[in-house]
């Protein structure tokens, strides 16, 4: 082999070696870049899962509260209906109970009932004393 062939072969081997090193570096960069993107996507997916779980918990809590309020209202309505029956039986023979209630008394009773309802809704939002 002549020196020119050896030099050409050395240059070809050097170019191939540099190509392999360059290709390896490029593939390593691509792997790291893809790995970083995959990690970011995984973090985003985990955060989304946490947000979804929190929303589901909040909805469940709200549904429980709504159901408890509906049950309480139904119980109150049932108790009111039972009271009406008891009162009607108690005053069935009373002649005074058959007379119309004066308008002023009706208005006072309605105002009182409205104050009770308003007070009941405010108690949940009022700050504790002391």
GIKA-V501821 format. One record per pair of residues at least 12 apart in sequence whose C-alpha atoms are under 7 Angstrom apart, sorted by the first residue. I is the first residue (numbers start at 1). J is the second residue. Records with the same first field share a line. If there is no record, write none. Layout:
BEGIN
I=J, J
END
This chain:
BEGIN
none
END
